[in-house]
Amino acid sequence: QVQLVESGGGLVQAGGSLRLSCAASRSTFSFSYIGWFRQVPGKQRERVAALSSSGITNYADSVKGRFTISRDNAKNTLYLQMNSLKPEDTAVYYCAAARSTASGYNYWGQGTQVTVSS
């Protein structure tokens, strides 16, 4: 069974930085896509960034130029470096992985809270 465990969330002031980590129970290359989503209560979940097995990245317009997705192959870990944080980045951030291109995101972590104060 695949497990994804996020860490690194917390409280930060606007303009600050955080790095989220997602430890996977197997190689991140075994997934067609792996990425980060976020959700605010009462709003639809938003895909923030994604990374394909071939290394292609994709970002939401709202985070382009501020967030960077990356992985450490040796540690089976996905990262999200978040810089120049804004109060509107406040959300629960989830790591998710897709078994295949057709399957969509099958596996989800438990989420980590990010709060940006103004």
KERO-366095 format. One record per residue: residue in three letters; x, y, z of N, C-alpha, C, CB in turn. Coordinates in steps of 0.1 Angstrom, whole numbers. Each point is the difference from the previous one (the first is absolute). Glycine has a CB too. Layout:
N
   rest   neast   nnorth     nup   caeast   canorth    caup   ceast   cnorth     cup   cbeast   cbnorth    cbup
    ALA       X        Y       Z        X         Y       Z       X        Y       Z        X         Y       Z
...
This chain:
118
   rest   neast   nnorth     nup   caeast   canorth    caup   ceast   cnorth     cup   cbeast   cbnorth    cbup
    GLN       8      -12       0       -8        12       0       9       12       0      -19       -12      12
    VAL      15       22     -20        8        12      -1      -3       10      11        0        -3     -25
    GLN      10        8      31       -2        10      10       7       13      -4       -2       -18      18
    LEU      -4       29     -15        5        13      -2      -1        8      13       -6         0     -25
    VAL      17        5      30        0         7      13       6       14      -2        1       -22      13
    GLU      -9       32     -11        4        14      -1       6        5      13      -17         4     -18
    SER      26        5      17        5         8      11       5       13      -4        6       -21      11
    GLY      -4       30      -1        6        13      -4      -9       12       1       15       -13     -14
    GLY     -28       10      16       -9        11       1       2        8      13      -17       -13     -13
    GLY      10       24      14        2         9      12      -6       14      -2       20       -14       6
    LEU     -16       22       3       -4        14       0      12        9      -5      -17        -4      18
    VAL      14       12     -28       11         9      -5      -6       14      -3       13       -20      -9
    GLN      -5       30      10       -4        13      -4       0        2     -15        8         9      22
    ALA     -17        0     -27        0         3     -14      14        4      -5      -24         7       2
    GLY      28      -12     -13       13         2      -5      10      -10       3       -5        23       1
    GLY       2      -32       9        9       -10       4      -1      -13      -9       -3         9      23
    SER      11      -19     -18        1       -12      -8      -3      -12       9       17        11     -15
    LEU     -21      -22       8       -1       -13       7       3      -11     -11      -18         9      16
    ARG      23      -20     -11        2       -11      -9      -8      -12       5       23         8      -6
    LEU     -32      -13      -2       -8       -12       3       7      -12      -5      -21        13      -1
    SER      20      -24       8        5       -13      -4     -11      -10      -1       23         6      10
    CYS     -21      -16     -19      -10       -11      -1       9      -12      -1      -18        14     -11
    ALA      18      -22      21        8       -13       0     -10      -11      -6       15         8      20
    ALA     -10      -14     -31       -8       -11      -6       6      -13       4       -6        15     -19
    SER      -3      -25      19        4       -14       4       7       -7     -11      -19        -1      16
    ARG      19        7     -28        8        -6     -11       5       12      -9      -14       -22       1
    SER      22       18     -11        6        11      -8     -11        9      -6       20       -16      -5
    THR     -17       29       5       -9         9      -7      -1       -2     -15        5        16      19
    PHE       5      -23     -24        1        -2     -15     -10      -11      -3       24         7      -1
    SER     -29      -15      11      -10       -10      -3     -14        5      -3       13       -15      14
    PHE     -15       28     -12      -13         7      -3       1        8     -13       -5         1      25
    SER      -6       -1     -32        0         8     -12       1       15       3      -14       -18     -11
    TYR       7       22      22        1        13       4       0        0      16      -12         9     -21
    ILE      19        1      26       -1         2      15       0       15       2       12       -22       5
    GLY     -20       27       4       -2        14       1      -5        5      13       -3         0     -24
    TRP       0       12      25       -5         7      12     -13        7      -4       23         3       9
    PHE     -32       -5       1      -13         7      -1      -2        8      13      -10       -19     -15
    ARG       0       28      14       -3         7      13     -15        2       0       22        11       1
    GLN     -27      -10      11      -15         2       2      -2        9      12       -5       -22     -10
    VAL      -4       32       8       -5         8      10     -14       -4       3       15        20      -7
    PRO     -20      -20      20      -13        -4       3     -11        7      -8        8        -6      23
    GLY     -17       -1     -29      -10         6      -8       3        3     -14       -7        10      20
    LYS      20      -13     -24        4         3     -14       5      -13      -6        7        23       6
    GLN      -7      -23     -20        4       -12      -7      15       -2       2      -18         4     -17
    ARG      22      -16      17       14        -4       1       7        5     -13       -4       -20      15
    GLU      16       26     -14        8         5     -11      13       -7      -1      -11        23       4
    ARG      14      -26     -17       13        -6      -2      10       11      -1      -10       -20     -12
    VAL      21       19      20       10        10       1      11       -2      -9       -6         3      24
    ALA      11      -15     -24       12        -4      -8       0      -15      -2       13        20       9
    ALA      -7      -24     -21        1       -14      -3      13       -3      -7      -25        -2      -1
    LEU      29      -10       3       13        -5      -6      -3      -13      -7       14        13      17
    SER     -11      -15     -29       -2       -12      -7      13       -9       2      -16        10     -17
    SER      14      -23      14       11        -9       1      12        3     -10      -16       -18       7
    SER      13       26     -17       10         4     -10       6       13       4      -12       -12     -18
    GLY       7       18      29        6        13       5      -7       12      -4       21       -12      -1
    ILE     -32       11      -6       -8        12      -4      -7        6      12       -3        -9     -24
    THR       4       22      26       -7         7      11     -11        8      -5       21         0      13
    ASN     -31        2      -4      -11         8      -3      -5        8      12       -7       -16     -18
    TYR       4       28      17       -3         9      12     -13        7      -3       24         2       6
    ALA     -31        0       5      -12         9      -1       5       14      -2      -14       -15      15
    ASP       6       23     -22        4        14      -3       3        8      12      -13        -1     -21
    SER       5       -2      32        1         7      12      14       -2       8      -25        -2       1
    VAL      32       -8      -5       13        -3       7      12        1      -9      -13       -14      16
    LYS      11       15     -29       11         1      -9      10       10       4      -15        -8     -18
    GLY      28        5      18       11         9       4       2        1      15       -6        12     -20
    ARG      -3      -18      28        2         0      14       2      -14       6      -14        20       1
    PHE       8      -30      -7        1       -14       5       8       -8      -9      -23         2      11
    THR      30      -12      -6        8        -9      -8      -2      -14       5       17        17      -5
    ILE     -21      -26      -4       -2       -14       3      13       -8      -4      -25         1      -3
    SER      29      -10      12       12        -8      -3       0      -13       7       13        21      -3
    ARG      -4      -30       1        1       -13       7      14       -4       2      -22        -6     -10
    ASP      23       -2      21       13        -6       3      -2      -15      -2        6        18      17
    ASN       1      -23     -28       -2       -14      -4       4      -10      11        4         7     -23
    ALA       7       -4      30        6        -9      10     -10       -1      12       23         6      -8
    LYS     -30        5      11       -8         0      12     -15       -3      -3       16        16       9
    ASN     -20      -18     -22      -14        -2      -4      -8       11       5        3       -25       0
    THR       2       37      -1       -7        12       6      -2       11     -10       10        -6      21
    LEU     -22       11     -21       -4        11      -8       0       13       9      -14       -15     -15
    TYR      18       26       9        0        13       7      -8       10      -7       23        -6       8
    LEU     -27       16       0       -6        12      -6       7       12       8      -23       -12      -6
    GLN      31       19      -1        6        12       6      -9       12      -3       24       -10      -3
    MET     -28       16      13      -10        11      -1       7       13       5      -20       -16       3
    ASN      22       25     -12        6        13       3     -10       12      -2       22        -9      -7
    SER     -19       20      13       -8        12      -2     -15       -4       3       16        10     -17
    LEU     -18      -16      29      -13        -5       3     -10       12       3       11       -21       9
    LYS     -23       18     -13      -11        10       2     -11       -6       9        5        11     -23
    PRO     -13       -2      29      -11        -5       9      -9       -9      -8        1        21      14
    GLU      -3      -19     -27       -9        -8      -8       6      -14      -3       -9        21     -10
    ASP      22      -23      14        5       -14      -1      -4       -9      12       20        10     -13
    THR     -26       -4      23       -5        -7      11      -9      -11      -4        3        20      15
    ALA       0      -33     -11       -8       -11      -4       6      -13       6       -7        12     -21
    VAL      -1      -23      20        6       -13       3       6       -5     -13      -17        -5      18
    TYR      30        1     -18        7        -4     -12       1      -15       1       13        21      -2
    TYR     -17      -28     -10        0       -14      -1      10       -4     -11      -24        -1       8
    CYS      31      -10      -5        8        -7     -10      -9      -11      -7       22         5      13
    ALA     -21       -6     -26       -8       -10      -6       8       -6     -12      -21        12       6
    ALA      18      -25      -9        7        -7     -11     -10       -7      -9       20        -2      15
    ALA     -16        1     -28       -9        -7      -9       7      -13      -5      -10        22      -7
    ARG       3      -33       8        6       -13      -4       3        0     -15      -13       -11      18
    SER       4       17     -26        2         1     -14      -7       13      -5        1       -25      -2
    THR       2       28     -11       -6        13      -5     -15       -1      -1       21         3     -14
    ALA     -26      -15      12      -15        -2      -1      -7        0      14        4       -12     -22
    SER       4        8      32       -7        -3      13      -3       12       8       12       -21       0
    GLY      -5       33      -3       -2        11       8       8       -2      13      -23         4      -9
    TYR      21        5      18        8        -1      13      -7      -10       9        8        24      -2
    ASN      -1      -36       4       -5       -11       8       3        1      15        2       -14     -21
    TYR      10       19      23        5         0      14       2       14       6       12       -21      -6
    TRP     -16       22      18        0        13       7       6       -1      14      -20         7     -13
    GLY      27        4      16        5         1      14     -10        6       9       23         2      -9
    GLN     -20        0      21      -10         4      10      -1       15       1        5       -20      13
    GLY       5       27     -19       -1        15      -1       9        6      11      -23        -2     -10
    THR      27       14       7        8         8      10      -5       15      -1       20       -16      -1
    GLN     -22       22      12       -6        14       0      11       10      -2      -18        -8      16
    VAL      15       17     -25        9        12      -2      -8       12       3       14       -12     -18
    THR      -9       20      26       -7        13       4       9       11      -2      -14       -12      17
    VAL      10       22     -25        8        12      -3      -7       12       6        9       -10     -21
    SER      -2       16      30       -6        12       7       4       13      -7        0       -13      22
    SER      -9       22     -22        3        13      -6       7       10       9      -20        -4     -15
